[in-house]
Amino acid sequence: MYGKITNRLNLVSVCSMLLAFVSQPAVGAESPPFRAWWPIVNLEVEAGGRGFQTFDEEPSKDGEIKQRYGVGSGLTDWLFLELEGEYEKEPGGARKFTGYEIESRLELTQTKAFNEMPNPVDVGLLFGLSLPEGDAEPYEIESRLLLYKRLGPWRGTGNFVVEKEFGNSRSGQLELAYAGQLRYRLTPNIQPGLEAFGRLGEIDEVSIKDQQQKLGPGVFGFLEIKDDVAVKYEISWLFGLTQLTPDHSIKWLVEFEYKY
């Protein structure tokens, strides 16, 4: 038990040193996160896609699209690696491939079985490295604190995000963001709830009203195909809460999961 925790903390220390190494003054911020990650890691292979599209009367905020398609696998019962490719369409522009992201997710607490008393909070970390398609765009390192709470039929997920750009056109500061999801488990197939996504700005100039904030209802669930194969889905309709946020966004996720 202690050996596992030590190995995980050693890996966390290496990732933290990498983040500190690139945290020299650097410039810009990306769009808000659009997934609330669980800290729970399973021995499974996942493949799928996720994305969002915005709707607004102002042309400058209408029709933005971002999509990611990827594949990943649990290497152990506490470490998951994933590779994603990203496509974007800016308002009034054309859809284009923008780069790759490599992500690692670490589960720091031992997940309890469904019929056992749950942990007070399940905790994990996510580290991501974005590799842009063009030389003019910056690289980005992302780190997230992942929290998950189970209370009766309720499921709550919270992500606290720190991002840092480096390379060309880079931003000058660490930037903060968040992602959250609350759902009610009617059945494994149907779980209504709420999602929230947003940015807080640069670490030395935190602001909510000057950033994009989104909140809205959604439906989530798992559709079991066989004992070891399932489809995970999420779909949400999000409302903009600040002047800079598009009035509406639709957010979706479809993922095939094979447990081994």
Secondary structure, DSSP 8 states (H G I E B T S, - for coil): -HHHHHHHHHHHHHHHHHHHHT-SS-------------S---SEEEEEEEEEEEE-SSTTTSS-EEEEEEEEEESSSSEEEEEEEEEEE-TTS--EEEEEEEEEEEE-S----TTS---S-EEEEEEEEEEESSTTS-EEEEEEEEEEEEETTEEEEEEEEEEEEESTT--SS-EEEEEEEEEE-SSSS-EEEEEEEEEEEETTS--STTS-EEEEEEEEEEEEEETTEEEEEEEEEEEE-STTS-SEEEEEEEEEEEE-
